[in-house]
Amino acid sequence: MQPDDKKQLLHLEETRNQNMEMTDESLNSRLKGIADEIKTEDMSIIKKPMIPLTDELKLNNEYSKQIGTPFKQQKLSAWQPILTASTVIPWLLAIGIIFLPIGILLLNTSDRIQELRIDYTYCETKDKQRCADLIENRTDWNDNSTCKCTKEFNLTEPIDKNVFFYYSLTNFYQNHRRYVRSRNDWQLLGYTDSDTSNCAPFDKAIDPKTGNSMPVAPCGAIANSIFNDTFKLYYQQPSTPMPVKLLEDNISWPTDQKYKFRNPKNLTELSKFTHPVNWPNYLQDYKTDEHHVAYQNEHLIVWMRSAALPKFRKLYARVDHSVEQFRQGLPKGKYLVEIDYNFPVKQFDGGKSFILSNTSWLGGKNPFLGFGYIITGVLCILITTILFFIYRKFGVRERMVTIDANTPFIYSNLDQSS
């Protein structure tokens, strides 16, 4: 190497060292300037006390106790069954064997209940006029006049006690959302100063006595549309018809009577209310007996419990079995029902009927539950049979090979094929 080359190399090295010193100095100066700016702008950021390590650990422990529990983090131990043919088939077979006899028992119990349904939608008067047509043209609902008609029927076999008298409506949607909400439960509890705005437009009406607009009791669409037909039952003996006494008490739920429907402490407080538009009389004029007046009238309580389906029945009365002639039930023979026809159904294409029925430990006549159990049991047994034959034909073979990532012949076969 020549002397000139050595000088050039020394010069280049000296220049590089100077540049590095200048870079370090400029970097230090910039960092110092940033630190000065932070100090001048907000000294609280630098002077903020640090949380001791022990306090920070305590906070972390409390936090983990609050939201770090296994339940909230979904880390609880769980059992997930592995569904195989050997476990599913026995369970389905057991369900089918249990449900099938239960369904047969329920269906047999329901079939043993005696029931007679008589439709009287187009019941006729003595003048052969249909009551449905007569009351359809009624304009004044405060008129106490009513359409009277009769229905005769024959019992071919006696109905054993206890016998209940129901009325039934079809195509009447008590489950409509606005209809269900159109009531005031506080008013039904006897609070006369409760807000009845949710009953609109059935919260106020013109009082027929004073001619002034007054609050309505009970308010709402449910109370306004109460079923108001009445019935009288007669047993037609060869000589003269014998009245069958119908008891109209104890037809509602005891919990409703005790906790949902109460009268004010003083019934005179109801005088500042008028009756609903479709009612001919005031609330305090209606009573089941001396102990069930006004809001505790049991026909009102039964009607205010809305039905879930458009075809429903509600209890009207109980047959009095204290009379010797009807001590064991209703004997076979001819019967007559006198009906005060008031409730209109023609305008919504509905229907009306009355039902005579007894009950069992299962309740009233209802084959749906029995059919449900039978169908479920049959389906379970059918599915069990299908799965059994599939398992026998396409099930697990006797010789089984477990293959995983450590199985050596997988890679050897791949190498041979390649």
Backbone torsions as a table, in degrees:
resi	resn	phi	psi	omega
1	MET	NA	137.3	-178.2
2	GLN	-79.0	156.6	178.9
3	PRO	-61.3	-33.3	179.8
4	ASP	-66.6	-36.9	178.6
5	ASP	-64.7	-39.3	178.3
6	LYS	-62.2	-40.8	179.8
7	LYS	-63.3	-41.5	-180.0
8	GLN	-63.8	-40.0	179.1
9	LEU	-65.5	-41.8	177.7
10	LEU	-62.4	-39.6	179.6
11	HIS	-64.6	-43.3	179.5
12	LEU	-63.2	-39.8	179.5
13	GLU	-67.2	-38.4	178.7
14	GLU	-64.5	-41.6	-179.6
15	THR	-64.3	-40.8	-179.1
16	ARG	-64.3	-40.9	178.8
17	ASN	-63.7	-40.1	178.6
18	GLN	-63.6	-40.7	179.9
19	ASN	-64.5	-38.0	179.0
20	MET	-65.3	-40.4	178.0
21	GLU	-63.5	-40.7	179.6
22	MET	-66.3	-37.9	179.2
23	THR	-64.0	-43.3	179.3
24	ASP	-63.9	-41.7	179.6
25	GLU	-64.1	-42.8	-179.1
26	SER	-66.5	-37.7	178.4
27	LEU	-65.4	-43.8	178.6
28	ASN	-62.4	-40.5	-179.8
29	SER	-65.8	-38.3	178.9
30	ARG	-66.6	-41.7	178.0
31	LEU	-63.3	-39.8	178.4
32	LYS	-64.0	-37.7	178.9
33	GLY	-66.0	-40.2	178.6
34	ILE	-63.8	-41.8	179.3
35	ALA	-63.1	-39.1	178.2
36	ASP	-64.1	-40.5	179.5
37	GLU	-62.7	-41.6	179.6
38	ILE	-62.4	-42.0	-179.9
39	LYS	-63.5	-41.9	-177.1
40	THR	-73.5	-34.1	-175.8
41	GLU	-75.9	-50.5	-176.5
42	ASP	-151.4	97.6	-179.4
43	MET	-73.8	-18.0	-178.6
44	SER	-66.8	-26.1	-179.9
45	ILE	-66.7	-39.6	-178.1
46	ILE	-80.0	-36.4	-175.8
47	LYS	-84.3	-0.2	-177.8
48	LYS	-61.8	128.3	-177.7
49	PRO	-69.4	142.5	178.7
50	MET	-86.8	144.0	178.0
51	ILE	-73.8	129.0	177.4
52	PRO	-59.2	154.4	-176.0
53	LEU	-63.2	-37.2	-179.1
54	THR	-66.6	-41.0	177.9
55	ASP	-64.6	-39.2	178.7
56	GLU	-63.5	-38.1	177.4
57	LEU	-66.2	-37.7	178.2
58	LYS	-64.4	-42.4	177.9
59	LEU	-61.4	-41.8	178.9
60	ASN	-63.9	-38.1	179.3
61	ASN	-67.2	-41.8	177.5
62	GLU	-64.4	-39.9	179.8
63	TYR	-63.2	-42.4	-179.4
64	SER	-68.2	-31.3	177.5
65	LYS	-69.5	-34.3	-176.6
66	GLN	-77.0	-51.8	-174.4
67	ILE	-116.5	-2.8	-178.3
68	GLY	-99.1	20.8	179.7
69	THR	-71.7	153.7	178.6
70	PRO	-60.3	-31.5	179.7
71	PHE	-66.3	-45.5	-179.1
72	LYS	-73.3	-28.1	178.5
73	GLN	-90.5	3.7	178.5
74	GLN	55.9	48.9	178.7
75	LYS	-119.4	18.5	178.0
76	LEU	-69.6	149.6	178.2
77	SER	-67.8	137.7	-176.3
78	ALA	-136.6	156.7	177.2
79	TRP	-116.9	120.4	179.9
80	GLN	-115.4	111.8	-177.8
81	PRO	-70.2	144.3	174.9
82	ILE	-95.0	110.8	-175.9
83	LEU	-79.6	112.8	175.9
84	THR	-123.2	168.9	-179.5
85	ALA	-62.1	-35.7	-177.7
86	SER	-71.1	-18.1	177.5
87	THR	-101.9	-35.9	-176.8
88	VAL	-73.4	-44.5	-175.7
89	ILE	-60.7	-47.4	178.2
90	PRO	-62.3	-37.9	-180.0
91	TRP	-66.6	-44.4	177.9
92	LEU	-62.3	-40.0	178.8
93	LEU	-64.9	-40.6	179.1
94	ALA	-64.6	-42.7	178.5
95	ILE	-62.2	-44.0	179.0
96	GLY	-62.7	-41.6	-179.4
97	ILE	-67.3	-34.0	-179.7
98	ILE	-77.7	-44.5	-174.4
99	PHE	-70.8	-34.5	-174.9
100	LEU	-62.7	-51.5	178.3
101	PRO	-67.2	-31.6	176.5
102	ILE	-63.4	-43.9	178.2
103	GLY	-61.9	-41.0	178.2
104	ILE	-63.8	-40.5	178.2
105	LEU	-63.4	-45.3	-179.7
106	LEU	-65.3	-41.3	-179.8
107	LEU	-67.2	-39.6	178.0
108	ASN	-65.4	-39.0	177.9
109	THR	-65.0	-40.7	179.3
110	SER	-67.3	-38.0	-179.7
111	ASP	-69.3	-25.2	-179.7
112	ARG	-78.0	-13.2	177.4
113	ILE	-74.3	130.2	-179.2
114	GLN	-88.5	133.7	-176.4
115	GLU	-148.6	138.9	176.8
116	LEU	-131.8	123.9	-179.9
117	ARG	-115.0	128.6	178.8
118	ILE	-123.2	120.7	178.0
119	ASP	-83.2	133.2	179.3
120	TYR	-132.2	28.9	-178.9
121	THR	-57.2	-43.7	-178.6
122	TYR	-111.4	47.5	177.7
123	CYS	-63.9	141.3	-175.0
124	GLU	-110.0	149.4	176.3
125	THR	-81.2	-178.7	177.3
126	LYS	-64.5	-25.5	179.2
127	ASP	-87.0	11.3	179.5
128	LYS	63.8	31.0	173.8
129	GLN	-102.8	139.0	-178.6
130	ARG	-81.2	128.0	-179.3
131	CYS	-63.9	-31.0	179.9
132	ALA	-61.6	-35.6	178.9
133	ASP	-76.8	-34.1	-177.3
134	LEU	-69.4	-46.7	-176.3
135	ILE	-80.4	-12.9	177.1
136	GLU	-66.5	-31.3	-178.6
137	ASN	-91.0	7.4	-179.7
138	ARG	-71.3	133.2	179.3
139	THR	-109.6	-32.2	-178.7
140	ASP	-103.5	104.1	-178.9
141	TRP	-78.7	-8.5	175.2
142	ASN	-81.9	-4.8	177.8
143	ASP	-73.9	126.7	-177.8
144	ASN	-81.1	-3.6	180.0
145	SER	-66.0	145.7	-176.8
146	THR	-136.3	161.5	176.9
147	CYS	-99.2	125.1	-178.5
148	LYS	-107.2	134.2	176.9
149	CYS	-144.9	169.1	-178.5
150	THR	-130.9	153.7	175.4
151	LYS	-133.8	126.3	177.2
152	GLU	-105.4	145.9	176.0
153	PHE	-151.3	163.7	-176.6
154	ASN	-123.7	128.8	175.3
155	LEU	-92.9	115.5	179.3
156	THR	-78.9	-19.6	176.0
157	GLU	-144.4	151.4	-177.2
158	PRO	-67.8	150.9	174.6
159	ILE	-102.5	117.8	-176.8
160	ASP	-69.1	152.5	178.1
161	LYS	-72.0	157.8	1.4
162	ASN	-88.9	136.2	-175.4
163	VAL	-103.5	134.8	-179.2
164	PHE	-120.0	147.7	179.8
165	PHE	-110.7	119.2	-179.3
166	TYR	-114.7	157.2	162.9
167	TYR	-115.1	148.5	-175.0
168	SER	-130.9	140.7	176.8
169	LEU	-123.8	146.1	175.8
170	THR	-123.2	148.6	178.6
171	ASN	62.7	28.5	176.4
172	PHE	-113.2	112.1	-172.1
173	TYR	-92.9	84.7	173.9
174	GLN	-73.2	-10.9	-178.1
175	ASN	-91.9	8.2	177.3
176	HIS	-63.3	138.0	-172.4
177	ARG	-58.5	-48.4	-178.0
178	ARG	-69.4	-31.8	178.6
179	TYR	-68.4	-43.8	-178.2
180	VAL	-64.5	-36.7	-177.1
181	ARG	-80.6	-12.1	-175.1
182	SER	-82.6	73.9	178.4
183	ARG	-162.3	165.3	176.5
184	ASN	-132.4	106.7	-175.4
185	ASP	-68.7	-30.0	177.9
186	TRP	-68.2	-37.1	177.1
187	GLN	-65.8	-38.1	178.8
188	LEU	-67.7	-19.5	176.1
189	LEU	-86.0	0.5	175.6
190	GLY	98.9	6.7	178.8
191	TYR	-86.4	106.3	-173.9
192	THR	-77.0	-14.6	-178.3
193	ASP	-101.8	17.8	-177.8
194	SER	-76.5	154.3	-179.9
195	ASP	-77.5	123.3	-177.0
196	THR	-111.5	23.9	-177.6
197	SER	-66.0	-27.5	179.5
198	ASN	-72.2	-8.2	177.1
199	CYS	-87.1	-7.1	-175.7
200	ALA	-56.2	140.7	5.9
201	PRO	-89.9	15.3	-178.8
202	PHE	-101.3	29.7	178.9
203	ASP	-95.7	-20.0	179.3
204	LYS	-138.8	153.3	179.9
205	ALA	-155.9	162.5	177.3
206	ILE	-80.4	122.3	179.9
207	ASP	-74.6	127.5	-177.5
208	PRO	-67.3	-21.4	-179.1
209	LYS	-83.2	-47.1	-175.5
210	THR	-95.0	-23.9	-176.4
211	GLY	78.1	8.6	-179.5
212	ASN	-104.0	158.3	175.5
213	SER	-77.5	125.8	-176.7
214	MET	-134.0	155.9	174.9
215	PRO	-65.8	151.5	-174.3
216	VAL	-100.9	141.5	173.9
217	ALA	-138.6	121.6	-6.4
218	PRO	-80.4	145.1	-175.7
219	CYS	-90.0	166.8	174.0
220	GLY	105.2	163.1	-177.5
221	ALA	-71.6	-31.5	-178.4
222	ILE	-65.2	-50.3	-179.3
223	ALA	-66.3	-35.2	-177.9
224	ASN	-65.5	-30.0	-176.6
225	SER	-101.5	27.6	-176.2
226	ILE	-59.8	143.7	177.9
227	PHE	-71.7	124.5	-172.8
228	ASN	-127.1	20.6	169.2
229	ASP	-73.9	148.2	176.6
230	THR	-125.2	155.2	-173.5
231	PHE	-134.2	149.0	170.3
232	LYS	-135.8	129.9	-175.3
233	LEU	-108.0	135.5	179.9
234	TYR	-129.7	140.8	173.8
235	TYR	-99.8	116.8	-172.6
236	GLN	-85.1	98.5	174.7
237	GLN	-81.8	165.4	179.5
238	PRO	-57.7	-31.7	-177.3
239	SER	-87.9	-71.0	-178.0
240	THR	-134.7	151.7	176.6
241	PRO	-63.7	137.0	-179.8
242	MET	-106.6	122.2	-179.8
243	PRO	-65.0	138.2	172.5
244	VAL	-101.6	113.2	-175.0
245	LYS	-69.9	129.1	177.6
246	LEU	-107.9	121.8	180.0
247	LEU	-90.6	123.9	-176.1
248	GLU	-103.8	15.9	175.1
249	ASP	-105.0	164.0	-179.3
250	ASN	55.3	41.8	177.3
251	ILE	-108.3	-6.5	179.9
252	SER	-110.3	169.9	179.3
253	TRP	-68.2	134.8	177.8
254	PRO	-60.1	-33.6	178.7
255	THR	-66.1	-35.9	177.1
256	ASP	-65.6	-43.0	180.0
257	GLN	-62.9	-37.1	-172.1
258	LYS	-86.7	-36.7	-169.7
259	TYR	-115.9	-16.0	-173.4
260	LYS	-114.7	-21.8	-176.5
261	PHE	-131.6	115.0	179.4
262	ARG	-139.6	154.7	178.0
263	ASN	-93.7	157.7	171.9
264	PRO	-61.7	159.3	-179.8
265	LYS	-59.0	-31.9	177.9
266	ASN	-126.5	118.8	-177.0
267	LEU	-65.4	-16.5	178.4
268	THR	-67.0	-17.6	177.3
269	GLU	-65.4	-20.9	179.3
270	LEU	-75.5	-7.9	-179.3
271	SER	-69.6	-17.7	178.1
272	LYS	-86.7	7.2	176.2
273	PHE	-115.4	153.7	170.8
274	THR	-105.1	172.4	-178.1
275	HIS	-87.9	160.5	176.3
276	PRO	-58.3	161.2	-173.2
277	VAL	-59.4	-42.0	-175.0
278	ASN	-88.0	6.2	178.0
279	TRP	-97.3	135.7	176.5
280	PRO	-81.9	-20.7	-176.0
281	ASN	-126.2	169.2	179.5
282	TYR	-80.8	160.2	-176.0
283	LEU	-58.4	-42.7	-176.7
284	GLN	-70.1	-9.5	177.9
285	ASP	-85.7	-12.0	-178.8
286	TYR	-96.7	135.2	177.6
287	LYS	-155.8	144.0	172.5
288	THR	-79.4	-44.3	171.9
289	ASP	-153.7	-168.5	-176.6
290	GLU	-64.9	-23.5	-176.9
291	HIS	-98.8	-4.9	-177.5
292	HIS	-128.6	83.2	-176.2
293	VAL	-116.4	153.9	173.3
294	ALA	57.5	-120.3	-177.1
295	TYR	-65.1	-21.5	-179.8
296	GLN	-94.8	12.8	170.7
297	ASN	-64.6	121.1	-169.6
298	GLU	-69.9	-25.8	175.2
299	HIS	-65.7	-37.4	175.1
300	LEU	-66.2	-42.5	-178.8
301	ILE	-63.4	-42.8	179.3
302	VAL	-63.3	-42.7	-177.2
303	TRP	-70.1	-33.5	-177.2
304	MET	-71.7	-14.7	173.2
305	ARG	-82.5	100.2	-171.4
306	SER	-66.2	142.1	177.9
307	ALA	-84.1	152.2	-176.8
308	ALA	-86.4	-22.2	-175.3
309	LEU	-122.9	157.4	-178.5
310	PRO	-70.9	-15.8	174.3
311	LYS	-111.7	116.6	-174.8
312	PHE	-148.3	165.8	174.3
313	ARG	-128.6	150.8	176.5
314	LYS	-135.5	146.5	-176.6
315	LEU	-74.1	129.1	179.4
316	TYR	-102.2	-42.5	-176.6
317	ALA	-163.5	171.9	175.5
318	ARG	-119.1	141.0	177.0
319	VAL	-74.0	132.9	179.4
320	ASP	-79.5	113.2	-178.0
321	HIS	-95.6	10.4	177.3
322	SER	-76.9	-18.2	177.2
323	VAL	-75.2	136.8	-174.8
324	GLU	-58.4	-38.3	-177.5
325	GLN	-64.2	-29.2	-175.1
326	PHE	-118.7	24.8	-175.8
327	ARG	-65.4	-34.2	-179.1
328	GLN	-98.1	1.6	-178.7
329	GLY	132.1	-158.6	176.9
330	LEU	-96.0	117.9	179.3
331	PRO	-70.6	159.6	178.2
332	LYS	-69.4	153.4	-177.7
333	GLY	144.0	-168.2	-177.9
334	LYS	-93.4	140.5	-179.5
335	TYR	-132.0	157.8	178.1
336	LEU	-136.1	138.2	178.0
337	VAL	-119.3	122.2	172.6
338	GLU	-91.0	129.8	-173.5
339	ILE	-121.9	128.0	166.5
340	ASP	-90.9	103.2	-170.5
341	TYR	-86.7	106.0	-177.6
342	ASN	-124.2	-29.3	-171.1
343	PHE	-85.6	118.2	-178.2
344	PRO	-82.1	135.8	177.9
345	VAL	-129.9	-12.3	-175.1
346	LYS	-66.3	-32.5	-175.4
347	GLN	-69.3	-21.7	175.6
348	PHE	-116.5	22.9	177.1
349	ASP	55.7	39.9	179.9
350	GLY	-95.1	-179.5	178.9
351	GLY	-141.0	155.4	179.6
352	LYS	-130.6	146.1	176.1
353	SER	-156.1	159.0	171.9
354	PHE	-116.2	152.2	-172.3
355	ILE	-131.1	133.0	169.7
356	LEU	-108.4	124.3	-174.6
357	SER	-154.5	152.5	168.8
358	ASN	-107.1	-176.9	-175.7
359	THR	-131.8	174.7	175.9
360	SER	-136.7	-172.6	177.3
361	TRP	-62.9	-20.0	179.1
362	LEU	-84.4	-16.3	-175.3
363	GLY	110.2	-145.1	179.3
364	GLY	-79.4	178.8	-179.0
365	LYS	-71.2	117.8	-179.8
366	ASN	-156.8	96.6	-177.8
367	PRO	-77.0	-5.6	-174.3
368	PHE	-60.9	-44.0	-177.2
369	LEU	-63.4	-42.1	178.2
370	GLY	-63.5	-44.7	178.0
371	PHE	-62.6	-37.1	179.7
372	GLY	-62.2	-45.0	178.4
373	TYR	-66.1	-41.3	-179.1
374	ILE	-64.8	-45.7	-179.6
375	ILE	-63.6	-41.4	178.1
376	THR	-63.3	-42.9	179.2
377	GLY	-64.7	-42.3	179.5
378	VAL	-65.0	-42.2	178.9
379	LEU	-62.9	-41.5	179.5
380	CYS	-63.2	-43.2	179.2
381	ILE	-66.6	-39.3	178.7
382	LEU	-64.4	-45.1	178.6
383	ILE	-64.9	-37.5	177.2
384	THR	-60.6	-43.0	179.8
385	THR	-63.7	-43.9	-179.3
386	ILE	-64.2	-45.9	-179.5
387	LEU	-64.9	-34.1	179.8
388	PHE	-64.6	-45.1	179.9
389	PHE	-68.7	-36.6	176.4
390	ILE	-64.9	-40.8	179.9
391	TYR	-66.4	-38.5	179.3
392	ARG	-68.3	-31.5	-175.8
393	LYS	-90.8	-41.3	-175.4
394	PHE	-117.9	19.3	-174.8
395	GLY	-75.9	-169.3	-177.0
396	VAL	-68.8	133.4	178.9
397	ARG	-76.5	166.7	-179.2
398	GLU	-69.1	-36.6	-179.3
399	ARG	-95.9	120.8	-177.9
400	MET	-124.3	141.8	178.1
401	VAL	-123.5	126.0	177.7
402	THR	-91.4	122.7	-177.2
403	ILE	-113.8	127.6	175.3
404	ASP	-141.3	-169.0	-175.7
405	ALA	-67.8	-20.3	-178.1
406	ASN	-94.1	4.4	178.1
407	THR	-70.2	119.0	-170.8
408	PRO	-73.2	-31.2	-171.2
409	PHE	-75.3	-11.0	176.9
410	ILE	-65.1	-48.9	-177.2
411	TYR	-72.9	-33.2	178.5
412	SER	-66.0	-37.8	178.5
413	ASN	-69.1	-36.4	177.8
414	LEU	-65.9	-39.1	179.2
415	ASP	-66.0	-39.4	-179.6
416	GLN	-66.7	-38.9	-179.4
417	SER	-70.1	-32.5	-179.9
418	SER	-76.1	NA	NA
